[in-house]
Amino acid sequence: MIDRLQESTRVIELFKQRTALLRAISEVNSNVSIQGEDEILERCCKILIANEHYCLVWAGRRDKDDTTIMPIAAINSVKIENRDCMRLIQEVVLDMDDSNPAARALQKGSPVLIQDITREEEQSPLGKVARETGFQSCLSWPLIYKQREYGVLTIHSEVKNCFQGPELDFLGSVVADISLALYSQETSQYLQVERDFNQELVDTVQGLLVSVSPGGKVLSMNHKAEQITGFSQQEVINGQWTEILLAPEDQKKNQHSVAHALQNNLPDINFQASLVTRGGDKRVIDWHGSFRPNITKGKVGMVLFGIDKTDQIKTDQTLHQVLAQWENIFSTIQDPALIVSADNIILDANSATFTAARKPRQEIIGKRICQILHGEQKAKNSCPLETLVRAGKSRIIETELQGFNGQYMLTISPLSSGQGDLRLLVARDLTDEALSKAEAMRAAQLASIGELAAGVAHEINNPINGIINYAQLLLDDLANEGTNSQHSEKLKQIIVEGTRIGSIAHKLLDFARGHEERFEAVTINQLVDDCLDLVGHQLMKDGIAIMVDLQKQLPTITCNRQQIQQVLLNIFSNARYALNKKYNAPDPKKSIILTAEETIHDQTPYLTLTITDYGTGIEHDLMDRLFNPFFSTKPKGEGTGLGLSISHGLIQDNNGFLRVQSKFGEYTSLIVGLPTHQPTGEKNGR
């Protein structure tokens, strides 16, 4: 009878302990904090230690690496400081091995019970704890709920065989309560984080976000919606969404749209409507509405997401006006004009471009500028014009555009655009009048350079003759002495280089001083034959074919025979150099072609001779420099750069014109125009 009474009393005590435990858990859950789970375990340990049979209660969880158990709370009833007790526990749970009952409980997923520590664990690390705390038995119980592990609870008792019967049932219920509390705490924290994140996400959305009840009343709105409408969320809660979000003239129409979508079971709806703000401003909003059914009540709510399009619409209208004005200006430009990208792709062009290129729009837009402006040139190297365009700098160049069939003044202007760097190219056709002006300006430049060249040549000529003479005297002395040393070769080299300098000085003088004007009627056929008599053998030796396609009944020309012969010889020399540079071996294309035709220039009849070689060609960015004195495309030491400049001057002295056409890597044509013979024998005015 006494035993039954004691057992009943024990059960009541255990029930009171469990009630206190549940009350402590509830208090912790009502005050959520970052350390909520740890606080639950600590409170539970404090309540359990009140049991008169327990001397040490502690809780812990395994670390991330699953190598040890980290103690969280440790409470004891003996005269040992809790920090010392925690140290003892750390010694026991240092390793996850079989000597550690807490580790075994976690590994098994079920309780581990030791009823007599002195007999079972006396030599283990657990025995050291037993000697210092006096416990005789212990129980380790994993804290698991819905297969989620939250830690382990270990209870030490001063009584052997303590954990059995009602005691064991009580602890099973306690562990279940604690595990459930830990699960609830974790879930609560997770939900709170989710709520905070969702609210932060809603508030940071750069659009209007409004939720509407099944009855059409506003339930919530984000910060952006408050900012646009001018109303706070508190002011619009339970207000009709149509009255708040739609201007009066749009309300009826969009109510019908929503009703139609619901009747047809559409999942969402899109519409644009005006919104009148609190301040009276009108904003245009693009709305997307998603319907949210309430299955239990059979009603449907809605979430509205809106984008304010007011500023964009105004910008688009302004941009449309500007573009219309630009397109009007662009299309009325009389010269070819092209918009190209930084990688030289033609994006747009005006009608003058299609006329000049003699191609429809679809054959120009999207093509590379070299392909269109240079007539599908295929250069071995990169196109110089495309290099200039890619550089993105303003440039004005005079160049031949074979794709436009003429000589043009090309203006390159960089443009700034939201779509990247663009370039505007405008090509102004250089008519005969413009070419004449350009040639007149070049003649004036050459005259100025000629005066300078004459002075320089006179200054060079005398000392260089002295150097040559002294070198020759020294060479003669060595020869008279019968000495043939290395100095002889050096002196000979001095004479060779000196003679070359003297030749350049002589050419400068010829270039600078006026020529005797002995004009006469000359047949172009005879003039060409005389030149070929001088250079034909050398051309044949180099494997260069000469093809002369001249009619026998061509009109005579009025010119200075010797001067024009000098020009033609210089042209043949340049052609020979270009062909030899391109072809290292015999080739059918290694040729020079001569043609002639009658033309009209400045209302005057001319005979135009075209000399074409299929050599290396000339890069386009060098074309406007060909007639400049001392400019040469040949390597250093292989040309003086005076040939074409002198030739240009001689042609002008003969009232003619000299022009160049070239495709880099394919051919070069020199066009010589000379006036035909006047019956009176008078020379044409210059």
Summary of the structure (lengths in Angstrom):
residues: 686
radius of gyration: 51.5
end to end distance: 148.8
largest distance: 162.2
contacts: 2063
relative contact order: 0.05
helix: 48%
strand: 24%
